[in-house]
């Protein structure tokens, strides 16, 4: 059994924000596989189903981002999964350009408060995480305001494709393992060329 959790914040005002990209991936995965993520348990919304022959629990923590570990910890303890290989956490990442995906088997929180809280509740950082690029904040922006802001039209068009790839990557983890998924779907941040001076 796998627990696949997308991080985000509950409430209408947070729908479609950068910080809620994890929820969007869960919604895309649920839609594709006919799983209803509506049951309010373990401090989150959960849905049970099958993907590629594997039992899965899709989860959207309702604790607000900074306390995501409360929901994840309860799920892991109740269903007694091996979180080092059967837990997949999807989160936003400002160090990756919009549309880029980076999966890792373990690692630090990298300044992400949701991941930090999950690590604190599990007592270790050895779990699969999928980082969805939301782009770096522009100079002068407050970080909290930026990640709680919405994508523009062009970014949403790019995200539509990256969410499809995220779903395919999760399916690959379930069918062929994390190594194959990383080889197929991890994208590296490209160094952007400086903008030409306007004449």
C-alpha positions as CSV (number, residue, x, y, z in Angstrom):
1,X,0.0,0.0,0.0
2,X,1.2,3.5,-0.8
3,X,0.2,6.8,0.7
4,X,0.5,9.6,-1.8
5,X,0.1,13.1,-0.2
6,X,-0.1,16.4,-1.9
7,X,0.7,19.4,0.3
8,X,-1.4,22.6,0.4
9,X,-3.7,24.8,2.4
10,X,-7.5,24.4,2.8
11,X,-9.8,27.2,1.9
12,X,-11.2,28.8,-1.3
13,X,-8.6,31.6,-1.1
14,X,-5.7,29.1,-1.5
15,X,-7.1,27.3,-4.5
16,X,-4.8,27.4,-7.5
17,X,-1.9,29.1,-5.6
18,X,1.7,28.1,-5.9
19,X,1.8,26.5,-2.5
20,X,-1.2,24.3,-3.4
21,X,0.4,22.6,-6.5
22,X,0.6,19.3,-4.4
23,X,-3.2,19.3,-4.1
24,X,-3.6,19.9,-7.8
25,X,-1.5,16.9,-8.6
26,X,-3.6,14.7,-6.2
27,X,-6.7,16.0,-7.9
28,X,-5.3,15.1,-11.4
29,X,-4.3,11.6,-10.1
30,X,-7.7,11.1,-8.5
31,X,-9.6,12.2,-11.7
32,X,-7.6,9.9,-13.9
33,X,-8.1,6.8,-11.7
34,X,-11.7,7.5,-10.5
35,X,-10.7,8.0,-6.8
36,X,-12.9,10.3,-4.7
37,X,-10.7,12.2,-2.2
38,X,-13.6,13.3,0.1
39,X,-13.3,11.4,3.4
40,X,-12.3,13.7,6.2
41,X,-10.0,11.6,8.5
42,X,-6.5,11.8,9.9
43,X,-6.6,15.6,9.7
44,X,-7.0,15.5,6.0
45,X,-9.1,14.6,3.0
46,X,-8.4,11.0,1.9
47,X,-9.5,8.7,-0.9
48,X,-8.7,5.0,-1.4
49,X,-8.3,3.2,-4.7
50,X,-6.1,1.1,-7.0
51,X,-3.4,2.4,-9.4
52,X,-1.5,-0.1,-11.5
53,X,-2.5,-2.9,-9.2
54,X,-1.3,-1.2,-6.1
55,X,-3.6,-0.1,-3.2
56,X,-3.2,3.7,-2.7
57,X,-4.4,6.3,-0.3
58,X,-4.5,9.8,-1.8
59,X,-4.3,12.5,0.9
60,X,-4.7,16.3,1.1
61,X,-3.7,17.5,4.6
62,X,-6.2,20.0,6.1
63,X,-3.8,21.2,8.8
64,X,-2.4,24.1,6.8
65,X,1.0,23.7,5.2
66,X,3.2,24.2,8.3
67,X,1.5,21.4,10.2
68,X,1.4,18.8,7.3
69,X,3.3,16.3,9.4
70,X,0.3,15.9,11.8
71,X,-1.8,14.4,9.0
72,X,1.0,12.4,7.3
73,X,2.2,11.0,10.7
74,X,-1.3,9.8,11.6
75,X,-1.7,8.1,8.2
76,X,1.7,6.4,8.3
77,X,1.1,5.1,11.8
78,X,-2.5,3.9,11.2
79,X,-1.8,2.1,8.0
80,X,1.6,0.8,9.1
81,X,3.3,1.5,5.8
82,X,7.1,1.6,5.3
83,X,7.4,5.3,4.8
84,X,10.9,5.0,3.3
85,X,9.5,3.5,0.2
86,X,5.6,3.6,0.4
87,X,5.1,7.3,1.1
88,X,5.2,9.9,-1.7
89,X,4.9,13.5,-0.8
90,X,4.2,16.2,-3.5
91,X,5.2,19.8,-2.7
92,X,6.0,23.1,-4.4
93,X,9.6,24.2,-5.0
94,X,10.6,27.8,-5.7
95,X,14.1,26.7,-6.8
96,X,12.7,25.0,-9.9
97,X,11.2,26.8,-12.8
98,X,7.4,26.4,-13.5
99,X,6.8,23.1,-15.1
100,X,9.9,21.3,-13.8
101,X,9.7,18.2,-11.7
102,X,12.4,16.8,-9.3
103,X,11.9,13.6,-7.4
104,X,14.2,12.3,-4.6
105,X,14.3,9.3,-2.3
106,X,15.3,11.4,0.7
107,X,16.7,14.8,1.6
108,X,16.4,17.8,3.8
109,X,13.3,20.1,3.8
110,X,15.2,22.7,1.7
111,X,13.4,25.5,3.6
112,X,10.0,24.1,2.9
113,X,7.9,24.3,6.1
114,X,5.5,21.5,5.1
115,X,8.4,19.1,4.4
116,X,10.1,20.3,7.6
117,X,7.1,19.4,9.7
118,X,6.7,16.0,8.0
119,X,10.4,15.2,8.8
120,X,9.8,16.3,12.4
121,X,6.8,14.0,12.8
122,X,8.4,11.0,11.1
123,X,11.8,11.5,12.9
124,X,13.8,11.2,9.6
125,X,14.0,12.5,6.1
126,X,14.0,9.1,4.2
127,X,10.8,9.3,2.2
128,X,10.1,9.9,-1.5
129,X,9.3,13.5,-2.4
130,X,8.2,15.0,-5.7
131,X,9.0,18.7,-6.0
132,X,6.9,20.7,-8.4
133,X,8.6,23.8,-9.8
134,X,6.7,27.1,-9.2
135,X,9.4,29.5,-10.1
136,X,11.6,31.7,-7.9
137,X,10.1,34.8,-6.4
138,X,10.8,38.1,-8.1
139,X,13.2,40.6,-6.3
140,X,11.4,42.5,-3.7
141,X,8.6,40.1,-3.2
142,X,7.8,38.7,0.2
143,X,8.2,34.9,0.0
144,X,4.9,34.1,1.8
145,X,3.0,36.5,-0.5
146,X,4.7,34.9,-3.5
147,X,3.9,31.2,-2.7
148,X,0.3,32.1,-1.7
149,X,-0.1,34.0,-5.0
150,X,-1.7,32.6,-8.2
151,X,-0.1,31.4,-11.4
152,X,-0.6,33.6,-14.5
153,X,-2.3,32.3,-17.7
154,X,1.0,31.3,-19.3
155,X,2.2,29.5,-16.2
156,X,-1.1,27.6,-15.9
157,X,-0.7,26.4,-19.5
158,X,2.8,25.0,-18.7
159,X,1.5,23.5,-15.4
160,X,-1.2,21.5,-17.3
161,X,1.6,19.6,-19.0
162,X,3.7,19.2,-15.9
163,X,0.7,17.9,-13.9
164,X,0.2,15.2,-16.5
165,X,3.9,14.3,-16.2
166,X,3.6,14.2,-12.4
167,X,0.8,11.7,-12.7
168,X,2.8,9.6,-15.1
169,X,5.8,9.8,-12.8
170,X,3.7,8.6,-9.8
171,X,2.3,5.7,-11.9
172,X,5.9,4.8,-12.8
173,X,6.9,4.7,-9.2
174,X,4.1,2.3,-8.5
175,X,4.7,0.1,-11.5
176,X,8.5,0.2,-11.9
177,X,10.0,1.9,-8.9
178,X,11.4,5.4,-8.0
179,X,14.7,5.0,-9.9
180,X,13.0,4.6,-13.3
181,X,10.6,7.4,-12.5
182,X,13.5,9.7,-11.7
183,X,15.3,8.8,-14.9
184,X,12.2,9.4,-17.0
185,X,10.7,12.5,-15.4
186,X,13.3,14.5,-13.3
187,X,14.1,17.8,-15.0
188,X,17.0,20.0,-14.2
189,X,16.7,23.7,-13.7
190,X,18.0,25.4,-16.8
191,X,20.0,28.6,-16.5
192,X,18.0,31.3,-18.2
193,X,19.8,33.6,-20.6
194,X,19.9,37.2,-19.5
195,X,17.3,39.4,-21.1
196,X,18.7,41.5,-23.9
197,X,18.8,45.3,-23.2
198,X,15.9,47.1,-24.9
199,X,17.0,49.6,-27.4
